[in-house]
Amino acid sequence: MKTLVIITHPNFEQSVVNKRWTEELQGLADVTVHKLHGKELMFAVSTGAPKENYHAEGSNKYTVEELLRPLEATGNLIGTLVLPPFIQYGMMGISAREYAKAVLA
């Protein structure tokens, strides 16, 4: 049976949860880390800001993919197959209907 691990957190760039997850994975005993070896890993990220803000000249200065690099490196270190991320931009202040449309698109 194949296992897919998905890490999700809104407002990724300020996520204490994702920072702590990375730190804990790096400090785990070999036995625990081997349980994730060979599993698929995907990051699901939503941002409050629009996509235009996520580039070198934008207000956030980095793309979301660049912000994910340390977590992807941790996934590679423990032997997971890191899949392309699922990213939803500009989610702050949208209606439930707009959110559903964006997620189901």
C-alpha positions in Angstrom: 0.0 0.0 0.0 1.3 3.4 -1.0 1.3 6.3 1.5 1.2 9.9 0.7 2.1 12.4 3.4 0.6 15.9 2.9 1.8 18.8 5.0 -0.6 21.7 4.9 -0.7 25.1 6.5 -2.1 28.5 5.5 0.2 31.5 5.5 3.1 29.2 5.0 5.9 31.8 5.1 5.0 32.7 8.7 4.2 29.1 9.8 5.7 28.2 13.2 4.1 24.7 12.7 6.1 24.0 9.5 9.3 25.4 11.1 8.9 23.1 14.1 8.0 20.1 11.9 11.3 20.6 10.0 13.3 20.9 13.2 11.7 17.8 14.7 12.2 15.7 11.6 15.9 16.6 11.5 16.2 15.5 15.2 14.3 12.2 15.0 15.9 8.8 15.8 16.7 6.7 12.7 14.0 4.2 13.4 11.2 6.9 13.2 12.7 8.5 10.1 12.8 5.2 8.3 9.0 4.9 8.6 8.8 7.9 6.2 11.5 6.6 3.8 10.0 5.9 0.4 6.8 7.7 1.1 5.5 10.5 -1.2 5.4 13.9 0.4 3.4 16.9 -0.8 3.1 20.4 0.6 -0.3 22.1 0.3 0.0 25.8 0.8 -2.4 28.7 0.8 -1.3 32.3 0.9 -3.1 35.5 1.8 -1.3 37.5 -0.8 -1.7 37.2 -4.6 0.8 35.3 -6.7 2.3 38.6 -8.0 3.7 39.2 -4.5 5.8 36.0 -4.7 8.9 36.8 -6.8 12.2 38.6 -6.4 10.6 42.1 -7.0 7.4 41.3 -5.1 6.6 42.2 -1.5 7.6 38.7 -0.3 10.9 38.6 -2.3 10.7 34.9 -2.9 8.4 32.4 -4.8 6.5 29.9 -2.7 8.6 27.2 -4.3 11.7 28.9 -3.0 10.2 29.2 0.5 9.5 25.4 0.4 13.1 24.5 -0.4 14.2 23.8 3.2 11.2 21.5 3.8 11.9 19.7 0.5 15.5 19.3 1.5 14.4 17.7 4.8 12.1 15.4 2.8 15.0 14.4 0.6 17.2 13.9 3.6 14.8 11.3 5.1 14.2 9.6 1.8 10.8 10.8 0.8 9.7 11.4 -2.8 8.9 15.1 -2.8 6.0 15.9 -5.1 5.2 19.3 -6.7 3.4 21.5 -4.2 -0.3 22.4 -4.3 -0.4 26.2 -4.0 -3.5 28.5 -3.7 -2.6 32.2 -3.8 -4.7 35.2 -2.6 -6.9 33.4 -0.2 -7.3 36.2 2.4 -10.7 37.8 2.3 -12.3 35.6 -0.3 -15.8 34.2 0.0 -16.6 30.5 0.7 -17.9 30.2 -2.9 -14.7 31.7 -4.3 -12.6 29.4 -2.1 -14.5 26.3 -3.2 -14.1 27.3 -6.9 -10.3 27.8 -6.5 -9.8 24.5 -4.7 -11.9 22.5 -7.1 -10.4 24.1 -10.2 
